[in-house]
Amino acid sequence: MKLLTFPSLRRRAPLATMITPLIAAMVATTGATIALPADAKPAIAQFGEPKYPADFTHFDYANPDAPTTGELTFQNYNDNQSYDSTNPFIVRGMPAPDIRNLMFDTLMQRSWDEPASEYPLIADDVVLAPDQRSATFHINPAARFSNGDPITAQDVKYSFDTLKSAQASPLISSQFVQIKRATVVDRLTVRFDFADNSRANPLIAGDLPVFSPKWGMQQDGKRLPFDQLSVDPPIASGAYLIESRKNDKQITYRRNPNYWAANLPARRGMFRFERVTFKLYVDQYTMLESFKAGNEDVRVEYSATQWARKYVGKNFKSGFLHKGEFEEGPAQMQGFIINTRKPQFQDRRVRHALALAFDYEWMNRMMFYGQYRRVNSFWEDSPFGATGMPSEKEVKLLEPFRASLPPEVFGPMVKLPNTLPPGSLRQNLRQARDLLADAGWHYRDGALRDPSGKPMTIEIIDNQPGMDRLIIPYTQALQTLGIHAYFRELDSALYQKRLDNFEYDMTTYVYPPVTIPGPELIRRFTSPAASQVGSENYMGIRSKAVDTLVHAAISADTLDDLETATRALDRVLINEYYLVPHYYPPNARIGYKSTIGFPKVTPITYQYEDWVINYWYRKPQAQTTAAVH
């Protein structure tokens, strides 16, 4: 799924990668505590100890005293302009906005202010086998589905088997590739067996969304195949139900008054809106004007121009509407994806030339009001990104592949091509021309041609209105080199189909950041994912070096080992020029009504929309300012 609007940033809760033997504590909805052995621990952490103690009452970034009344009206979630599915786990259709977050709980809950820790939710304890090749979860006896049925170990196994199967989207099934099987031990106990003893595996199991086998059950007792289950309301485990749908442009979720987990520590201060409504718009102009008129409560802004110039008017002047910039954690990697499955992009020199033609400095100065920073790493603003010269440990990982890697991988990690004085775009284009010539591409008869005379043609696709402001200046620079480059804007459905099937030359994309790299590396960068329809290896990377470094990261025993592996991987990915890196905003930009409140503490890492939906709230009426009409 593409997670990008112009310019883009999206957050996802990261997959963590470590657990020690433990039994987790939990407070049931009745308020009674479960008796624990003296050495029981309340949470699982990747490295070190979890931040929150056994008796914690809520996450620091949650406000447990926030009101639980009122509604939230929101605009497009991600870049969807419409939806036609209530199943967020399959390839077919476009899922309803934020349905996975609102309707599907997982075995355990991630915290957003730690590198990688998890706390009890559906599961109330978990024990890791001595050889770390299995983990056994116990289900909280109070856990219930939205229809009131108890959640059992068999239901958890059904959810796992379904999401691991070919009926689920590869983006989903690939998350659980390291889990071999789920086995029911007893009614409330399920064991997951792993393919290896990677520290990632137990927490991946904890990330499992849980839903009822009755979802999709027909009156004749037959269940629809999961990959055809796209219109039936989910029978799931989360806090909300679908209250109403208005064609494919609007949906309203209602908080389940019988939601069993509302008083758990991991849920206190969360899901405070009684109703959450999404209105989906086709274009950014209409969306912004609707928000300024007071039709929606919150708007997350991804356009630097609109943030700088358009958040004005009587409702901002009166104080009814506000602009807020909120600090965030690690940056995303956003850029022009280069599809190396295409023969014309298989030479690194060609890809390097394409990177030289992107004038970020001019765009940031002339179009983005200086609001962005250049992204130079797949883990920007993170200890996992490469800097300076490679360490001895990095070189040790890279050395077996020296002959197949660019020499730059073993040198200092330099900044990407720029046009800062004394440099210039003209100078960069000269270097690009020379690289293309070395790769066999020469300008003749009005075009850049390969030795057979075939001209280089590049179609850049996108589905976002406004992206032309970014793409067209880039295509003009490519045309200066003799490349026939052009932009094609597609509707969301066609764009997603072409993205899933790798039918593009180049496209804009953002890889969401994680606090600690983990299993997402497999689906983003490894050779098997390159041929798996629907995977996130949009660049088509097939590299033994990359595969080995990803394995080293996944199997790291210490934080130092993980940092070494990801830094080495970063050097390879950047110096192979698999994409043309863009930029990132240092802050989240959110417009909101005075009627909406938010906790004083901002999480370290979060998806903007989910932070609003999960932890913001409706203020008491006395604290608000009226709209001006």
Secondary structure, 3 states (H helix, E strand, C coil): CCCCCCCCCCCCCCCCCCCCCCCCCCECCCCCECCCCCCCCCCEECCCCCCCCCCCCCCCCCCCCCCCCCEEEECCCCCCCCCCECCCCCCCCCECCCHHHHHCCECEEECCCCCCEEEECCEEEEEECCCCCEEEEEECCCCECCCCCECCHHHHHHHHHHHHCCCCCHHHHHHHCCEEEEEEEECCEEEEEECCCCCCHHHHHHCCECECCCCCECCCCCECCHHHCCCCCCCECCCEEEEEEECCCEEEEEECCCCCCCCCCCCCCCCCCCEEEEECCCCHHHHHHHHHCCCCCEEECCCHHHHHHCCCCHHHHHCCEEEEEEECCCCCEEEEEECCCCHHHCCHHHHHHHHHCCCHHHHHHHCCCCCCEECCCCCCCCCCCCCECCCHHHHHHHHHHHHHCCHHHHCCECCCCCCCCCCCHHHHHHHHHHHHHHCCCEEECCEEECCCCCECEEEEEECCCCCHHHHHHHHHHHHHCCCEEEEEECCHHHHHHHHHCCCCCEEEEEECCCCCCCCHHHHHHCHHHHCCCCCCCCCCCCCHHHHHHHHHHHCCCCHHHHHHHHHHHHHHHHHCCCEEECEECCEEEEEEECCEECCCCCCCCCCHHHHHHHHCEECCHHHCCCCCC
